Amino acid sequence: MDKLTDDVPGCYYNRTVQFFYEHSGKNISAHWRPRDYVVVSLGMGVSVIVILANILVMVAIFINRRFHFPIYYLLGNLAAADLFSGIAYLHLMFHTGPWTIKLSKNQWFVRQTLIDSSLTASVLNLLAIALERHQTIFTMQLHSKMTNRRVVLLIALIWGLAIFMGLVPTMGWHCVCDLENCSTMAPMYKRSYLVFWAVLNLFTFSLMVAAYTRIFVYVRHKSQRMSQHTSQIRHKETVFNLMKTVSMILGCFVICWTPGLVLLMLDGLGCESCQVLRYEKYCLVLAECNSLVNPIIYSFRDTDMLQTFKRILCCLCRRGDAGRKDTLSGMRCNTLEQEVLSESNGNNHHDNHNDDKNHISPHGDHSDTDD
């Protein structure tokens, strides 16, 4: 992207990032102000917390065999997308404020690509989770029977599409050769790309909300027709609790990201009276907070996940105090041993069932139905 001279009339390959910012009206101070220090410091702190929290979620899903089902693999991949978002925001904090005008065009596009790819990965993960829930809930199952190979292929497809969508502006959908159509919030992106990206994501959100609404209506109608058999009651509660968890994740995502996407669309449509730059930072902070929400939801909505978090943190504390060199595999063995003991204790209070039908639900409720 960076070139020394204009190789095409009307293109501005030899201009700096500052040139595009000044042309779009998004002026940046060359000196650090108190507000810049506050924004960067808070941004770095939040990014570090986001990274650590989502690493904890991914480790918990890996070491606890109760989470070795497609829905949790997808939730783990959502945590990986949030982890990617934390890294992208941390990178942004080191390339924002007065640092922005020192960036080359390539560095600026890398910064934007990281942000765009992380959002796209999150959206695609939520769509995949909605499809997985639709498949299982309408058959009144807790987990789908999707094979591990298909889950891996689906996750690979999600990241491939996310990276591709993030690279689209770099591959040509920019305004380096169309200066009059440069956006205000992203001064080297075309306005048409912002409209396309915002509308596509908002449309995807609408599809997911419609899907979850349909599932909730179905589950509620189905539960009313169920008999009062104990196992069916537990199954109903388990399915409904899991639905609440993933719906809360989706709802928080929509709440955190919709204002920013609407702002991007208004900027793409050229709304000069909307003062998009005035609200840009607030929408960015709100979007960043979304990556903190999911681990919190896991903790409060999922008893098993919370207990696994505690085991991981306690193991790390013990290892730090005693100076032992426990490996992740050792921690996993300890976790599995505790799971076996807890399952054995649980079986003393419930009827015996086949091994493939007896597992603990994601929210601490026992489920006696097929996976």
N, C-alpha and C positions, 0 to 999 in steps of 0.2 A: 504493500500500500504506500509506503514512503518512497518517494522518488525525488530526484534532484531538480528536474525540470518538468514542465507540462509537455507530455508526449501527445496529447490530444487537445485541440482548441476547445476552450470552455471548461476544461478540467483544472483542478487545483491540487494536484498531487504534491507540489512543492511548498504548499502552505502548511503552517503549524496548526496545532490543535487550538491555540488561542485565536487564530484567525476565524475559525468556524464558530467558536463561542461568541466572539464579538459580533459577528455577522448575524447570529440568531438572537442576540440580545441577552445572552446568558453570560454576563461579565463576571469574572473571577478576580478577587483581590490577589495581588502578588505578595501581600504581606499577611502574616498570621495574626488573626484577631482573637480575642478571648473566646468568642463564640466558636471559632474553628477548633481551638484546643478542646473545648467541652464536647463538641460533636465527635471529634476523632477519638477522644479518650473513652467516651461512652460506647461508641461503636466498636472499638477494640475489645472493651470489656464484655459486651454482649456477645460478640463473635466468639470469644474464647469459651464462654459459658455454653453457647450453642454447640460448639464442637465437642466439648467434653460430655455434655448431656446426651447427645445423639450417639456418641461412641459407646456410652453406657447402655443405651437401648440395644444397639447392635450386638454388643457382647452378651447381654442378657438373653437375647433370642438365640444366639449361637450356643450358649452353654446349657440352656434349659430345654430338654427334649420335649417338654409339653408344648413348646412353641414351634415344633418342627412340622408345621402344616402350611399349605400355600398362603393362607391369609396372613400368617405371621411373617412368612418370607417377604410378602409384599409390603407389610408394615415395616419390616426391617429395611427394605429397599427405600421406603419413604423416609426412614431415619437417615439412610445414606444420602438421599437428596437434600435433607435438612443439613446434614454434615457438610455437604458440598456448598450449600448456601452460606453456612458459617464461614467456610474458607473463602468463598467469593466476596463476602462482606468484609472479611479481614483484609483481603487483597485490596478492596475498594478503599478502605480506611487509609492504606498506605499510598493511595494514588488519587486522593481527593483534595479539596480545598486549594491552597496555593500550589500544591504539587501537580495539579491537573495541567497547568499551562506548560509544565516541563515534559509532559508525555509526548512521545512520538505518536503518529496516527496508529501504528501497529499496536502499541501499548494500550492506547485508548480502546481499540476494538477488542483486544484481549480482555480488558476489564469488563466491557459490556457483554461479551460473549459468555463469561463466567456467570454473570447475573442472569442472563436470559436462559442459559442452559439449565441452571439450577431450578428456576421456576417451571420450565417445561417438564423437567424430570418429575417434579412434585405433582404437576397437573396430570401427567400420564400415569403416575403411580396411583393417584386417587381414582382415575378412570378405571384402571385395572382392578383396584379393590372393589369398586362399585360393580363391575362385571362379575367378579368372583362371588360377591355377596348375593347378587341376583341369581346366579346359578345355584348356589347352595340353599338360600332361604326358601326359594320356591319349591324345593324338594324337602324342606324342613330338616336339613342336615346342618351340623355345626361347621364342618370343614368339607371343602370340595375334594374330589378324588383326582385332581390334577397331578400328574406325575412330576417328580423333581426335574426331569429333563425339560418339560414344558415350562415350568416355572423359570428355570434358568434362561431358556430362550426368550420368554416374555420379558424378563428383566434386561437381557441384552438388547432386545428391540427397543425398550423404553429409553435406555441410555443412548442408543444409536440415533433415535429420533430427536432426543433432547440436544445432543451435540450438533446434529445437523441443523436444527432450528436456530441454535445459537450462532452458527457460522453463516447463516443465510445473508445477513447484511454485509459481512466481510467478502462474500463471494459476488457481490454486485448490487445488492439492494441498499445502496448508500447514496448520499447526495454530493459526493466529491465532484461529480460532473454535472450536478443539477442543483446549484447553490440556492435557487429560489424556493426549492421544495424541502429545505432542511428543517427539521423540527426544532423546537425550543428546548425541550428537556434533554434530548439526545442530539446535539447539534450536528452530528455527522450521519444520522439516520434520516431516511426519507420519511415524510409524513405518512405516505401510503403504507409503509411497513408498520408503523406504529398502529395505524387503524387495523390492518390485517391481524397483527399479533394480539391486540386487545380484544377484537371481536371474536377471534378464534378461541381465546381462553375464556371469555365470558360465555360463549356458546357451550363450551365444554362444561363449565360450571353449571349451566342451566340443565344440561343433560344429566349430570350427576345428581343434582337436587331432585329432578323429576324421578330418577331411578330409585333413590332412597325413599322418596315420598310414596311411590308405588309399593315398595317393599314393606314399609311400615303399615300401610293400609292392609296389605295382604296378611302380614303377621298378626295384626290385631284381629282381623276377621277369622283367621285360622285358629287363633288361640281361644276364641269364644266358642268354637265348635269342638274343642278338645274335651276328652273325658277328664275326670278328676283323678286319673291314675297318677301315682306319685312320680314315676319316671317321666311321664309326659309333662307334668308341671315343672319338673327340674329342667327338662329339655327346653320348654317354652321360655323359662326365665334365662337360661344360658344364651339362647339365640337372641333374645331381646336385649340382654346386657351387651353382647358383642356388637349388635346393631347400634346401640346407643354410643358405644365407644367410637366406632368408625364414623358415625354420623357427627359426633362432636368434633372429630378431627377435620372432617369435610367442612362443617359449619365455621369453625375457627379459620380455616384456610380461606374460605370465601369472604369472611368478614375482614380479614387482614389484607387480602390482595385486591378485592374489588375496587376500593377507592383509588388505588394506584393505577389499575387498568382503565378505569373510567377517565382518570386524569390523562393517561397516555392517549386515549381515544380522542379526548377533547383537543389535546395538542395536535394530534394527527389531522383533525378536521380543521385546524387553523383558527380556533376560537381565541381571538385576541383579548376579549373582555373577561376570559375565565381566570386569568392570573395564575397559570399553572405553576410557575416558579415559586409562587408564594406558598403553595401547599405541597410542593415536591418533597421537601425534607421530612415533613410529617408522615406522608404516605410511605416513604422509604423506611422510616423507623417502625411504622405499623407493620409493614411487610416483614421486616427483620424479626420482629417479635413473634411472628408465626412459627419460626423455627424453634422457639423456646416452648411453645404451647404443647406440642405433641408429647414430649417426655413428661410434662406435668399431667396430661390426660392419662397417659399410661399408668402413672403412679397412683392417681386417685380412683381410676376406674377399673384397674386390673390388679387384683390382690396378688396373683402369682408373679406378675412383673415387679410389683413393689418388693415382694420378698426376695426376688432374685437380685434386685438392685442392692438390697441390704447385704445379701451374701457377698456380692462382689466387693462392695465398699469395706465390709468387715474383713474380708480376706486381704484386701490391699493394706488395711490398717495393721492387721496382725503381721503381715509380711514386712511392713516397714518397721514395726516395733521390734520384732525378733530378728530381723535381718536375714530371714529365710529367702530362698530362691525358688519359690513355688512357681510352677509354670501354669499356663492357661489350661492345659490338659488336666493337670492335677486339680485345679479349681473346678473343672467340669466334673471330674469324678466325685469330688466332695458334694457337689450340687446334686448329682444323680443319686448318690447314696441317700441324701436327705429326702429326695423325691420318693424313692422306694419306701423309706420308712413311713413317710406321710401317707402314701397310698395304702400301705399295709394297715395303718391305724384306721384309715377311712373305711377299709373293707370290713372291719369288725363291727361297724355300725350300719352297714347297708347289705342288701342282698348280693349274692355272688353272681357275677356275669362273666361273659367271655372276655378274654384279654383285649380283643380289638374293639370292645364296646365300653371299656371301663377307663375313663380318664378324667382328669380334673378340668373343669371349664376355665376359660381365661379370666373369670372373675371370682374364682373360689367356689363356684357352684358345681356340684357333682352332676354329670350327665351320663345317662345310661343308654344312649342311643348310638347308632352307627355314626362313624365319622363321614 
